[in-house]
Amino acid sequence: MPWKFIPTQREVRVKPGESALAFYTAENFSQKAITGVSTYNVTPMRAAIYFNKIQCFCFEEQRLLPGEKIDMPVFFYVDPEFETDPKMDGINNMILSYTFFKVDEDEALQ
């Protein structure tokens, strides 16, 4: 897929229970409009149950016109129970990553 997709900032610091906003930038380098859909991953995997997205570009397909560049926000929080779960001892960082896939244009029109 001829998109460049990168985080706008390298890290976002958030305390459990607080909401936060992170931004990603996507740019379509092709000569035609492309519709993409993303999947996300949170690591370490055992901490992922505490990561909650409130609003995310990943909930819907994204269509970028040729050469278009957009910012995509993710509004999230870490469940406050993260702090009291003994299985989370030693975990100080979570990594949120996305993978974009091109949507078949026939499917996107339905």
N, C-alpha and C positions, 0 to 999 in steps of 0.2 A: 504494500500500500504506500503510495508516494506522499505520505504525510510525515511531517516532523512534529513530534509530540514530546514536550518537555515540561517539567515543573517550573513555575515562575520563580519560586524561592526554594532553596535547598532544604530548609527545614522550617517546621512550625512547632513552636513550643506550646503545649497545652497541659493543663492540670486536669486530672480526672474530675468529671462533673461539669467542666467548662466547655462551652462550644467554641469552635474555631472555624476559620475560613482559609482554605488553601486554593491556589490557582494553578492551572496548567495552561500552556499555550499550544495550540494546534495550528499547523499551516499546511495547506494543500499545494504541493509543488507540481501537480499535474495540469494539463491543459483542459481538463473537463471536471465537472462537478462530481464529487464522490460522497457517498453516504457511508458512514462508519458507525459501528457500535462497539462498546468497550466492555471488557470484563476487568474486575479488580482483584487484587490480592493484598492481604495484610500479613506481614511477618513480624515477629515470630508467630507461627500458626496458632499456638496455644493462647496467644493474647488477642487474636482476631475476634473472639466472641464479645470483647469489650469495646470494639470499634463500631460506632454507629453513625451511618450517614443520614443526615436530615434532608439534604437536597444535593443532588449530584447530576452532572451532565451524563453520567453513565446510566441513568434511569431511562434515557431516550436515545434514539438514533440521532446522530449529528451529521448534517449535510454542509459541506464546505464547497464553495464555488472555486473555479480555477484561481490559484494565487491567493485565495482568502486566508487570513490569519485571524484567529479569535482566541479570547481568553475563556477558559472553562472553569467555573468555580465548583468547589466541593465544600459543603457546610456539614460539619461533623462534630461529634463529641466522644470522649472516652468515658464509659460507664464508671460512676464513682466506686462501684464494687471492686473495680480493678485494684484499688489500694488495699483492700482487706482480704483479697484472695491470696493465700499462702503460695499457691502455684505460680503467682506472678512475681514472687520475690526475685530480685536480680534483673528484672526486665525494666529498663529505663527508656527504651526506644521502640517505636513501631514504625515499620516502613510500609507505606501505601504505594502500590504500583498499579499501572493500567496497561492493558494490551488492547489495541484497536484492531478490528477486523472489518474489511470491506463488506458492505451489504450488497447482495445481488440486486441490481436495479429493478428487476422484475418483482422481487419480493417487496422492495421499498414502496412500489406503486400500489400494492394491494392494501 
